[in-house]
Amino acid sequence: MTDKVFWRDPYRTTLITRVSRVEGLDVVLESTLYFADSGGQESDTGTIGGYRVLAARWQGRDLVYTLPPAHVLEEGDTVTVEIDWPRRYALMRLHFAAEIVLELVKRHLPAIGKIGARISEHKARIDFAWHEPLTPLLPELTREAQALIDADAPIVSAFSDEVAERRYWEVEGFGRVPCGGTHLKRTGEVGVLRLARKNIGRGKERIDIYATPR
């Protein structure tokens, strides 16, 4: 099982580790900083042993990285993992912004259904099954979310079940939410929030989420 350092220290950008398995272009590491696409959060970008990672995926409790055909890594090799920190930090900020918005939407509209989400470097989106435009709700969502951000409250991120690798984040007074992504230390790191509504089909609503650093 890959040791997932990105959960313990999501602010770390460089790690020396060993290759535990090689299958053609795919490699598995003993430990890693490099998050792979999960829960709507896009993968990191970066290098392993100096080779650009072309793709990353979860395989059970392991993370598998696809490297270029020219790579010569072998099992047991010591390698340096480096991630693109500006991208990681942008993903963390937008991820948490999206989590806040989702929780607030569910509180305002308990019957609403989430049908999709995507967290990219420049914006996040959440898709809902809902019968009317969400536009009238956006000012209140923005106000409530920004108030939590501006409080600069600490964010706890930990295991709810370490054996099963189930994790959560929690802000005291706001709530505890199951989530296995990478998380900020404080809400204030999100910055200034902006929301936009988009209709993506009959009975479907999308909220686009933007976060500008202060």
N, C-alpha and C positions, 0 to 999 in steps of 0.2 A: 504494500500500500504506500502510495506516494505521501511523504510528509509535506503538508500544505502550509508552508511558511507564510503565504499570503493571508492566512486567517490570523495568525499570531501577530504579524507585523506588516500590515498592508502598505506602510510607508517606505518599506525597504525596497531598494532598486537593484541591488547586486547580491548574488549568492554563489558560493563555491560548493559544489556537490559532486556526486558521482552518477554515472550512467548505470542504471540497473538492468536495462533490457534494450536490445536493438533488433528491429524487424524491418529490414530494408531501409526505407526512408523514415520510418517511425522510431522514436526513442522514448523511453520512460526513464525518469530520474528518481533517485532516492528521495530527494526533497526539491521543492520548487517554489519560486515566487510568481510564476507565470500562470495567471488565471485563465481558464478556458471557458468559453461561452456557456452560460448557464443562467436560468431564471430570467432570460431577457437581457442580461448584461453581456456585452460583447467581450471577446477575448482581448487580452493584452497584446501588444506587439513588442518584439525584442529579439534577442539572440541567445543561442545556447552554444557554448564553445566557439563563439565567433560566427556561427551560421545563423542566418535569418530564419526565424520560425515561419513556415508557410501556413500552417494550420494547427489548431489545438483542439482537443476534445477530451471528454471524460469517458473512461472505460472502467465501469465499476468504481472502485476506490482509487484508481490510478488516473493520472493525466497523461495523455499521449500527444507527442509533438511531432509534426511532420517537418523534416528538414530538406534542403535542396539535394538533388541527386549527387552533387560533388562531395557531400559530407563523408568523413572517414571515421566517425566516432564508433567506438566499440564498448562492449560491456566492461565496466570497471574503470573506464576513463574518468579522470577528474576534469570537470568543466565549470566554466563561469556562466551563470545565467544573468542576463541583464534585461530589464524591461524599460520601455519608454515611459518615464515618469510623468511628463505632462499629460499624456493620454490616460494613464492610470488614474491620475488625480481628477481629471475631467470626468471620467467614468464614475468615480466614487462620488463626486459632487452631484452629478445628475442622477445617479442611482438613488442616493438618499432623498433628493428632491422628489423623485417619482414615488418613493415609498411613502413620504409624508402626504403627497397629494392623493394617492390611492386610499390611505387610511381615512383621510378627511372626506373623500367622496362617499365611501362606504358608511360613514357616520351620518352624512346628510341624506343619503339615499340607500337605506339598508337592503332594498330589493334589487339593486343594480348588480349586474354580473360583469366581471372582468373576463374578457375573451382574448386578450393579448397584451404584450408589452415589449418594448425594445429600448435598451439603453445604449446609445452610441456616444461618440466623443463630443458631438456638438449639440445634441438634443436628446431628450427622452420622449417616449410616447406611451400612453396607456389606452387600450381600446376596450369599450364597454358595450354590452348589450343593453340598450335603453331606448325608450319609445319617443323621446322628445329631446330637443337641443339642450345641451348642458351650458350653453352660453350664459344664461342668467345666473348660474351658480359660480362662474369664474371669479368675479370680484371678491366674494366671500371666501372662496377657497384660497385665493392669493393672499388675502389679509390674514387668515388664520395660519397658513403655512409660513408666511414671512414673519409673523410674530414668533413662531417657534424657532425659526432660523435666527432671528435677531436676539433671542434670549441666550444664544451661544451656550446651550446646555450640553453637558457631557453625554456622549453616546456610548453605551455599553454594548459590546459585541462578544458573544460567548457561545459555548455549547449548551444546548438543552439536553442533549443525549450524545456524549462523546463517542461511545461505541458505534452508534449508528451515524455519526457525523452530522447530526442535526444541529443547526445553529439559529441564533436569533440576534436581533438588535433591540435595544430598549432605551427609551428616554423617560426618565422619572416624571410622572405626572401626565405623560402623553400616552404611553403604551409599550407593550412588548410585541414584536412582530417576528415570526419565523422567516429566516432568510439566510442563504448561504453565500452571499456575495461578499465583496470587500467594502469596508465601511470607514467613514470618517471618525475622528475622535470627538468632534464637537459640531453642533448644528450650524454654528455661525460660518463654518467653512463653505457652505453652499453658496453664499453670496446673495445676489438680488434675483428673485424669482420672477418669471414671466410665463403666463399660461395662454394658450390659444386653443380654440375648439375647431374641430374639423369633422364634417359629415363624411363617413366612409361607406355609406350604404344604408338602405332602409333598416331601421331598428338598430343601427350601430353608430356609436359616437366615439370620437378620439379626442384626447387632450394631449397637445404637444407641450413639452416642458422645457424651458430654457433657464439657465442659471449663469449670471454674469458675475465674475469675481469682483470683490470690492476693491 
